[in-house]
Amino acid sequence: MVRSRWLWRGVLVGCLGLWAYVMVVVGLLAALEWPSRFEPLGRLCLVFGAGLVALGEFLLAMLASRLFPRANPIMTGIGELVPWAALVLVLAGVLLWK
């Protein structure tokens, strides 16, 4: 039973960590590279990229809370809210950008 639990945690860390990494890399690519390649959709690419980065960071925060269940709930809550706050700031900046 103990091996099964540790194996499951290893699979969870591997899959979720890889998925979060891919989301962050593709999000950074979409936010930084695609607006110059796709001029008419520049703002949409920026929002899409920021969303992917925020989701990837949120997945990493969820992974950390699963790996360290006795962590301070206030700190884990802040760690899960920071990517969403950054996404809101990017959306506000894109919408107010002329």
The first five atom37 places (N, CA, C, CB, O) and aatype in JSON, in Angstrom:
{
  "aatype": [12, 19, 1, 15, 1, 17, 10, 17, 1, 7, 19, 10, 19, 7, 4, 10, 7, 10, 17, 0, 18, 19, 12, 19, 19, 19, 7, 10, 10, 0, 0, 10, 6, 17, 14, 15, 1, 13, 6, 14, 10, 7, 1, 10, 4, 10, 19, 13, 7, 0, 7, 10, 19, 0, 10, 7, 6, 13, 10, 10, 0, 12, 10, 0, 15, 1, 10, 13, 14, 1, 0, 2, 14, 9, 12, 16, 7, 9, 7, 6, 10, 19, 14, 17, 0, 0, 10, 19, 10, 19, 10, 0, 7, 19, 10, 10, 17, 11],
  "atom_mask": [
    [1, 1, 1, 1, 1],
    [1, 1, 1, 1, 1],
    [1, 1, 1, 1, 1],
    [1, 1, 1, 1, 1],
    [1, 1, 1, 1, 1],
    [1, 1, 1, 1, 1],
    [1, 1, 1, 1, 1],
    [1, 1, 1, 1, 1],
    [1, 1, 1, 1, 1],
    [1, 1, 1, 0, 1],
    [1, 1, 1, 1, 1],
    [1, 1, 1, 1, 1],
    [1, 1, 1, 1, 1],
    [1, 1, 1, 0, 1],
    [1, 1, 1, 1, 1],
    [1, 1, 1, 1, 1],
    [1, 1, 1, 0, 1],
    [1, 1, 1, 1, 1],
    [1, 1, 1, 1, 1],
    [1, 1, 1, 1, 1],
    [1, 1, 1, 1, 1],
    [1, 1, 1, 1, 1],
    [1, 1, 1, 1, 1],
    [1, 1, 1, 1, 1],
    [1, 1, 1, 1, 1],
    [1, 1, 1, 1, 1],
    [1, 1, 1, 0, 1],
    [1, 1, 1, 1, 1],
    [1, 1, 1, 1, 1],
    [1, 1, 1, 1, 1],
    [1, 1, 1, 1, 1],
    [1, 1, 1, 1, 1],
    [1, 1, 1, 1, 1],
    [1, 1, 1, 1, 1],
    [1, 1, 1, 1, 1],
    [1, 1, 1, 1, 1],
    [1, 1, 1, 1, 1],
    [1, 1, 1, 1, 1],
    [1, 1, 1, 1, 1],
    [1, 1, 1, 1, 1],
    [1, 1, 1, 1, 1],
    [1, 1, 1, 0, 1],
    [1, 1, 1, 1, 1],
    [1, 1, 1, 1, 1],
    [1, 1, 1, 1, 1],
    [1, 1, 1, 1, 1],
    [1, 1, 1, 1, 1],
    [1, 1, 1, 1, 1],
    [1, 1, 1, 0, 1],
    [1, 1, 1, 1, 1],
    [1, 1, 1, 0, 1],
    [1, 1, 1, 1, 1],
    [1, 1, 1, 1, 1],
    [1, 1, 1, 1, 1],
    [1, 1, 1, 1, 1],
    [1, 1, 1, 0, 1],
    [1, 1, 1, 1, 1],
    [1, 1, 1, 1, 1],
    [1, 1, 1, 1, 1],
    [1, 1, 1, 1, 1],
    [1, 1, 1, 1, 1],
    [1, 1, 1, 1, 1],
    [1, 1, 1, 1, 1],
    [1, 1, 1, 1, 1],
    [1, 1, 1, 1, 1],
    [1, 1, 1, 1, 1],
    [1, 1, 1, 1, 1],
    [1, 1, 1, 1, 1],
    [1, 1, 1, 1, 1],
    [1, 1, 1, 1, 1],
    [1, 1, 1, 1, 1],
    [1, 1, 1, 1, 1],
    [1, 1, 1, 1, 1],
    [1, 1, 1, 1, 1],
    [1, 1, 1, 1, 1],
    [1, 1, 1, 1, 1],
    [1, 1, 1, 0, 1],
    [1, 1, 1, 1, 1],
    [1, 1, 1, 0, 1],
    [1, 1, 1, 1, 1],
    [1, 1, 1, 1, 1],
    [1, 1, 1, 1, 1],
    [1, 1, 1, 1, 1],
    [1, 1, 1, 1, 1],
    [1, 1, 1, 1, 1],
    [1, 1, 1, 1, 1],
    [1, 1, 1, 1, 1],
    [1, 1, 1, 1, 1],
    [1, 1, 1, 1, 1],
    [1, 1, 1, 1, 1],
    [1, 1, 1, 1, 1],
    [1, 1, 1, 1, 1],
    [1, 1, 1, 0, 1],
    [1, 1, 1, 1, 1],
    [1, 1, 1, 1, 1],
    [1, 1, 1, 1, 1],
    [1, 1, 1, 1, 1],
    [1, 1, 1, 1, 1]
  ],
  "atom_positions": [
    [[0.82, -1.19, 0.0], [0.0, 0.0, 0.0], [0.86, 1.26, 0.0], [-0.93, 0.0, 1.2], [0.54, 2.24, -0.67]],
    [[1.96, 1.23, 0.75], [2.82, 2.41, 0.83], [3.49, 2.67, -0.52], [3.88, 2.24, 1.93], [3.59, 3.81, -0.95]],
    [[3.93, 1.61, -1.17], [4.54, 1.79, -2.49], [3.55, 2.36, -3.48], [5.09, 0.46, -3.0], [3.9, 3.2, -4.3]],
    [[2.33, 1.91, -3.41], [1.3, 2.39, -4.31], [1.08, 3.89, -4.13], [-0.01, 1.63, -4.09], [0.92, 4.62, -5.11]],
    [[1.06, 4.35, -2.88], [0.85, 5.77, -2.62], [2.02, 6.59, -3.15], [0.66, 6.02, -1.12], [1.81, 7.64, -3.77]],
    [[3.24, 6.13, -2.92], [4.4, 6.88, -3.4], [4.5, 6.83, -4.92], [5.68, 6.32, -2.78], [4.92, 7.8, -5.55]],
    [[4.12, 5.72, -5.51], [4.11, 5.64, -6.96], [3.09, 6.61, -7.54], [3.81, 4.2, -7.43], [3.36, 7.28, -8.53]],
    [[1.91, 6.67, -6.91], [0.88, 7.59, -7.38], [1.36, 9.04, -7.26], [-0.42, 7.39, -6.58], [1.12, 9.84, -8.17]],
    [[2.02, 9.38, -6.17], [2.55, 10.74, -6.03], [3.61, 11.04, -7.08], [3.13, 10.95, -4.63], [3.68, 12.15, -7.61]],
    [[4.43, 10.05, -7.37], [5.44, 10.25, -8.41], [4.83, 10.47, -9.77], [0.0, 0.0, 0.0], [5.28, 11.33, -10.53]],
    [[3.81, 9.7, -10.09], [3.12, 9.87, -11.37], [2.43, 11.23, -11.41], [2.1, 8.74, -11.6], [2.46, 11.92, -12.44]],
    [[1.81, 11.62, -10.31], [1.15, 12.91, -10.24], [2.13, 14.05, -10.43], [0.43, 13.07, -8.9], [1.87, 14.98, -11.2]],
    [[3.26, 13.99, -9.75], [4.27, 15.03, -9.89], [4.8, 15.08, -11.31], [5.42, 14.8, -8.9], [4.96, 16.16, -11.88]],
    [[5.06, 13.93, -11.89], [5.59, 13.9, -13.24], [4.62, 14.45, -14.27], [0.0, 0.0, 0.0], [4.98, 15.3, -15.08]],
    [[3.4, 13.97, -14.25], [2.41, 14.39, -15.25], [1.98, 15.84, -15.06], [1.19, 13.49, -15.2], [1.95, 16.61, -16.01]],
    [[1.64, 16.2, -13.83], [1.18, 17.56, -13.58], [2.31, 18.57, -13.77], [0.61, 17.67, -12.18], [2.08, 19.66, -14.29]],
    [[3.5, 18.21, -13.36], [4.63, 19.11, -13.55], [4.95, 19.31, -15.02], [0.0, 0.0, 0.0], [5.23, 20.43, -15.45]],
    [[4.92, 18.24, -15.79], [5.18, 18.35, -17.23], [4.1, 19.16, -17.92], [5.28, 16.96, -17.86], [4.39, 19.99, -18.78]],
    [[2.85, 18.92, -17.55], [1.74, 19.65, -18.16], [1.84, 21.15, -17.83], [0.38, 19.07, -17.68], [1.64, 21.99, -18.7]],
    [[2.15, 21.47, -16.6], [2.29, 22.87, -16.21], [3.46, 23.52, -16.94], [2.49, 22.99, -14.69], [3.37, 24.67, -17.37]],
    [[4.56, 22.8, -17.08], [5.72, 23.32, -17.8], [5.38, 23.62, -19.26], [6.9, 22.32, -17.73], [5.74, 24.67, -19.79]],
    [[4.68, 22.7, -19.9], [4.29, 22.91, -21.3], [3.35, 24.11, -21.41], [3.6, 21.64, -21.87], [3.48, 24.9, -22.35]],
    [[2.42, 24.26, -20.48], [1.51, 25.39, -20.53], [2.25, 26.71, -20.37], [0.45, 25.25, -19.46], [1.94, 27.68, -21.06]],
    [[3.21, 26.77, -19.47], [3.97, 28.0, -19.26], [4.82, 28.33, -20.48], [4.85, 27.89, -18.0], [4.88, 29.48, -20.9]],
    [[5.48, 27.33, -21.05], [6.33, 27.58, -22.21], [5.51, 28.03, -23.41], [7.15, 26.33, -22.56], [5.88, 28.99, -24.09]],
    [[4.41, 27.35, -23.69], [3.56, 27.73, -24.82], [2.92, 29.1, -24.55], [2.47, 26.66, -25.07], [2.76, 29.9, -25.48]],
    [[2.56, 29.37, -23.3], [2.0, 30.68, -22.97], [3.0, 31.8, -23.17], [0.0, 0.0, 0.0], [2.65, 32.85, -23.7]],
    [[4.24, 31.58, -22.76], [5.26, 32.59, -22.99], [5.53, 32.78, -24.48], [6.56, 32.21, -22.28], [5.73, 33.9, -24.95]],
    [[5.52, 31.69, -25.22], [5.7, 31.78, -26.67], [4.55, 32.56, -27.3], [5.78, 30.37, -27.28], [4.77, 33.41, -28.16]],
    [[3.32, 32.27, -26.86], [2.17, 32.97, -27.41], [2.16, 34.44, -27.04], [0.88, 32.31, -26.94], [1.77, 35.28, -27.85]],
    [[2.58, 34.76, -25.83], [2.54, 36.16, -25.4], [3.69, 36.99, -25.97], [2.56, 36.23, -23.89], [3.53, 38.18, -26.22]],
    [[4.84, 36.38, -26.16], [6.01, 37.16, -26.56], [6.35, 37.05, -28.05], [7.18, 36.73, -25.76], [6.9, 38.0, -28.62]],
    [[6.05, 35.94, -28.67], [6.46, 35.73, -30.05], [5.32, 35.9, -31.05], [7.06, 34.36, -30.2], [5.51, 36.5, -32.11]],
    [[4.16, 35.38, -30.74], [3.06, 35.37, -31.7], [2.51, 36.74, -32.06], [1.97, 34.53, -31.18], [2.1, 36.92, -33.21]],
    [[2.46, 37.72, -31.15], [1.92, 39.02, -31.56], [2.68, 39.66, -32.71], [1.9, 39.96, -30.39], [2.09, 40.38, -33.51]],
    [[3.98, 39.43, -32.8], [4.74, 40.01, -33.91], [4.53, 39.23, -35.21], [6.24, 40.06, -33.57], [4.69, 39.78, -36.3]],
    [[4.18, 37.97, -35.1], [3.95, 37.16, -36.3], [2.54, 37.29, -36.83], [4.25, 35.71, -36.01], [2.32, 37.25, -38.04]],
    [[1.59, 37.44, -35.94], [0.18, 37.56, -36.31], [-0.31, 38.94, -35.89], [-0.68, 36.43, -35.66], [-0.93, 39.09, -34.84]],
    [[-0.02, 39.94, -36.72], [-0.3, 41.33, -36.37], [-1.77, 41.6, -36.02], [0.11, 42.22, -37.5], [-2.03, 42.25, -35.01]],
    [[-2.74, 41.13, -36.81], [-4.14, 41.47, -36.48], [-4.62, 40.85, -35.17], [-5.05, 41.02, -37.61], [-5.53, 41.38, -34.53]],
    [[-4.03, 39.75, -34.76], [-4.45, 39.06, -33.55], [-3.46, 39.25, -32.41], [-4.62, 37.58, -33.83], [-3.37, 38.4, -31.52]],
    [[-2.73, 40.35, -32.41], [-1.69, 40.57, -31.42], [-2.2, 40.6, -29.99], [0.0, 0.0, 0.0], [-1.62, 39.97, -29.11]],
    [[-3.29, 41.33, -29.76], [-3.83, 41.41, -28.41], [-4.42, 40.08, -27.96], [-4.9, 42.5, -28.34], [-4.28, 39.69, -26.81]],
    [[-5.07, 39.4, -28.88], [-5.65, 38.1, -28.54], [-4.55, 37.09, -28.19], [-6.49, 37.57, -29.71], [-4.71, 36.29, -27.26]],
    [[-3.44, 37.13, -28.92], [-2.31, 36.24, -28.59], [-1.73, 36.57, -27.22], [-1.21, 36.36, -29.66], [-1.34, 35.67, -26.48]],
    [[-1.68, 37.85, -26.89], [-1.15, 38.26, -25.59], [-2.05, 37.75, -24.45], [-1.02, 39.78, -25.53], [-1.56, 37.25, -23.44]],
    [[-3.35, 37.89, -24.63], [-4.28, 37.42, -23.61], [-4.24, 35.91, -23.5], [-5.71, 37.88, -23.93], [-4.24, 35.36, -22.39]],
    [[-4.2, 35.22, -24.63], [-4.13, 33.76, -24.64], [-2.85, 33.28, -23.95], [-4.19, 33.23, -26.09], [-2.89, 32.34, -23.16]],
    [[-1.73, 33.92, -24.25], [-0.47, 33.54, -23.63], [-0.47, 33.8, -22.14], [0.0, 0.0, 0.0], [0.02, 32.97, -21.37]],
    [[-1.02, 34.94, -21.72], [-1.08, 35.24, -20.29], [-1.99, 34.25, -19.57], [-1.58, 36.69, -20.06], [-1.71, 33.85, -18.44]],
    [[-3.06, 33.85, -20.22], [-3.95, 32.85, -19.63], [-3.27, 31.51, -19.46], [0.0, 0.0, 0.0], [-3.43, 30.85, -18.43]],
    [[-2.51, 31.09, -20.46], [-1.79, 29.83, -20.35], [-0.72, 29.88, -19.26], [-1.14, 29.47, -21.68], [-0.54, 28.91, -18.52]],
    [[-0.02, 30.99, -19.16], [0.98, 31.12, -18.1], [0.32, 31.08, -16.73], [1.79, 32.43, -18.28], [0.82, 30.43, -15.81]],
    [[-0.81, 31.78, -16.59], [-1.52, 31.78, -15.3], [-2.01, 30.38, -14.95], [-2.7, 32.76, -15.34], [-1.91, 29.96, -13.8]],
    [[-2.55, 29.66, -15.92], [-3.01, 28.3, -15.65], [-1.85, 27.37, -15.29], [-3.76, 27.75, -16.85], [-1.98, 26.53, -14.4]],
    [[-0.73, 27.52, -15.98], [0.44, 26.7, -15.65], [0.96, 26.97, -14.26], [0.0, 0.0, 0.0], [1.31, 26.05, -13.52]],
    [[1.02, 28.24, -13.89], [1.47, 28.58, -12.54], [0.48, 28.1, -11.48], [1.67, 30.1, -12.41], [0.88, 27.68, -10.4]],
    [[-0.81, 28.16, -11.79], [-1.82, 27.65, -10.86], [-1.68, 26.14, -10.68], [-3.24, 28.0, -11.36], [-1.82, 25.63, -9.57]],
    [[-1.41, 25.43, -11.76], [-1.19, 23.98, -11.65], [0.03, 23.67, -10.8], [-1.04, 23.35, -13.04], [0.03, 22.72, -10.02]],
    [[1.08, 24.46, -10.95], [2.26, 24.26, -10.11], [1.95, 24.53, -8.64], [3.4, 25.15, -10.58], [2.46, 23.84, -7.77]],
    [[1.11, 25.53, -8.37], [0.73, 25.82, -6.99], [-0.12, 24.68, -6.42], [-0.04, 27.15, -6.9], [0.03, 24.31, -5.26]],
    [[-1.02, 24.12, -7.24], [-1.82, 22.98, -6.78], [-0.94, 21.77, -6.53], [-2.91, 22.64, -7.82], [-1.16, 21.02, -5.57]],
    [[0.04, 21.57, -7.38], [0.97, 20.47, -7.2], [1.74, 20.64, -5.89], [1.94, 20.37, -8.38], [1.93, 19.67, -5.16]],
    [[2.17, 21.84, -5.61], [2.89, 22.09, -4.36], [2.01, 21.84, -3.14], [3.43, 23.52, -4.33], [2.47, 21.33, -2.12]],
    [[0.73, 22.21, -3.24], [-0.16, 21.98, -2.1], [-0.45, 20.49, -1.92], [-1.47, 22.74, -2.29], [-0.73, 20.05, -0.8]],
    [[-0.4, 19.72, -2.99], [-0.56, 18.27, -2.85], [0.68, 17.61, -2.27], [-0.88, 17.64, -4.21], [0.58, 16.66, -1.49]],
    [[1.84, 18.12, -2.64], [3.08, 17.52, -2.16], [3.35, 17.89, -0.7], [4.24, 17.96, -3.02], [3.94, 17.1, 0.04]],
    [[2.93, 19.07, -0.3], [3.16, 19.54, 1.06], [1.81, 19.85, 1.71], [4.08, 20.79, 1.07], [1.42, 21.02, 1.8]],
    [[1.09, 18.82, 2.17], [-0.26, 19.05, 2.68], [-0.32, 19.84, 3.98], [-0.94, 17.74, 2.88], [-1.36, 20.42, 4.29]],
    [[0.76, 19.87, 4.75], [0.76, 20.6, 6.01], [1.28, 22.03, 5.87], [1.59, 19.86, 7.02], [1.6, 22.68, 6.87]],
    [[1.37, 22.52, 4.66], [1.83, 23.89, 4.45], [0.79, 24.88, 4.98], [2.12, 24.16, 2.95], [-0.38, 24.55, 5.12]],
    [[1.25, 26.08, 5.25], [0.37, 27.12, 5.76], [-0.71, 27.43, 4.72], [1.18, 28.39, 6.11], [-0.39, 27.77, 3.58]],
    [[-1.99, 27.33, 5.1], [-3.07, 27.57, 4.13], [-3.08, 29.0, 3.59], [-4.4, 27.26, 4.76], [-3.49, 29.22, 2.45]],
    [[-2.65, 29.95, 4.38], [-2.62, 31.33, 3.9], [-1.58, 31.47, 2.79], [-2.31, 32.32, 5.06], [-1.83, 32.1, 1.76]],
    [[-0.43, 30.87, 2.99], [0.62, 30.96, 1.97], [0.23, 30.21, 0.69], [1.93, 30.39, 2.52], [0.48, 30.69, -0.41]],
    [[-0.39, 29.05, 0.84], [-0.8, 28.32, -0.36], [-1.91, 29.06, -1.08], [-1.26, 26.91, 0.0], [-1.97, 29.06, -2.31]],
    [[-2.8, 29.7, -0.33], [-3.85, 30.5, -0.96], [-3.29, 31.67, -1.73], [0.0, 0.0, 0.0], [-3.74, 31.98, -2.83]],
    [[-2.31, 32.34, -1.14], [-1.67, 33.45, -1.83], [-0.95, 32.95, -3.08], [-0.67, 34.18, -0.89], [-1.01, 33.58, -4.14]],
    [[-0.29, 31.81, -2.96], [0.41, 31.24, -4.11], [-0.52, 30.84, -5.23], [0.0, 0.0, 0.0], [-0.13, 30.85, -6.4]],
    [[-1.75, 30.48, -4.9], [-2.71, 30.12, -5.94], [-3.42, 31.34, -6.51], [-3.73, 29.14, -5.39], [-3.93, 31.28, -7.63]],
    [[-3.47, 32.44, -5.77], [-4.15, 33.64, -6.26], [-3.25, 34.57, -7.08], [-4.72, 34.4, -5.1], [-3.75, 35.33, -7.91]],
    [[-1.96, 34.52, -6.86], [-1.05, 35.43, -7.56], [-1.12, 35.27, -9.08], [0.38, 35.18, -7.08], [-1.16, 36.3, -9.77]],
    [[-1.13, 34.06, -9.65], [-1.23, 33.98, -11.12], [-2.53, 34.58, -11.66], [-1.13, 32.53, -11.56], [-2.53, 35.17, -12.74]],
    [[-3.61, 34.45, -10.93], [-4.88, 35.0, -11.41], [-4.87, 36.52, -11.32], [-6.06, 34.43, -10.61], [-5.42, 37.19, -12.19]],
    [[-4.25, 37.06, -10.29], [-4.13, 38.52, -10.19], [-3.28, 39.06, -11.34], [-3.5, 38.92, -8.84], [-3.59, 40.11, -11.91]],
    [[-2.22, 38.35, -11.69], [-1.38, 38.76, -12.82], [-2.17, 38.7, -14.13], [-0.13, 37.87, -12.92], [-2.02, 39.57, -14.99]],
    [[-3.02, 37.69, -14.27], [-3.84, 37.58, -15.48], [-4.83, 38.74, -15.57], [-4.59, 36.23, -15.5], [-5.05, 39.28, -16.65]],
    [[-5.42, 39.12, -14.45], [-6.35, 40.25, -14.44], [-5.63, 41.54, -14.82], [-7.02, 40.4, -13.06], [-6.17, 42.36, -15.56]],
    [[-4.42, 41.72, -14.32], [-3.65, 42.91, -14.67], [-3.31, 42.94, -16.16], [-2.36, 42.97, -13.84], [-3.37, 43.99, -16.79]],
    [[-2.95, 41.8, -16.71], [-2.65, 41.74, -18.14], [-3.9, 42.03, -18.96], [-2.06, 40.36, -18.53], [-3.84, 42.77, -19.94]],
    [[-5.03, 41.45, -18.56], [-6.27, 41.72, -19.28], [-6.65, 43.2, -19.21], [-7.41, 40.87, -18.71], [-7.06, 43.78, -20.22]],
    [[-6.51, 43.81, -18.04], [-6.8, 45.24, -17.92], [-5.86, 46.07, -18.78], [-6.71, 45.69, -16.45], [-6.27, 47.03, -19.42]],
    [[-4.59, 45.69, -18.8], [-3.63, 46.42, -19.63], [-3.93, 46.3, -21.11], [0.0, 0.0, 0.0], [-3.78, 47.26, -21.86]],
    [[-4.34, 45.11, -21.53], [-4.66, 44.91, -22.95], [-5.92, 45.68, -23.34], [-4.84, 43.41, -23.24], [-5.99, 46.27, -24.43]],
    [[-6.9, 45.66, -22.45], [-8.14, 46.36, -22.77], [-7.97, 47.88, -22.78], [-9.22, 45.98, -21.78], [-8.64, 48.57, -23.55]],
    [[-7.09, 48.41, -21.93], [-6.87, 49.85, -21.88], [-5.79, 50.32, -22.83], [-6.52, 50.26, -20.48], [-5.56, 51.53, -22.96]],
    [[-5.12, 49.42, -23.49], [-4.04, 49.74, -24.41], [-4.64, 50.29, -25.7], [-3.14, 48.5, -24.69], [-5.57, 49.7, -26.25]],
    [[-4.12, 51.39, -26.17], [-4.69, 51.99, -27.39], [-4.02, 51.47, -28.62], [-4.57, 53.49, -27.36], [-4.37, 51.87, -29.73]]
  ]
}
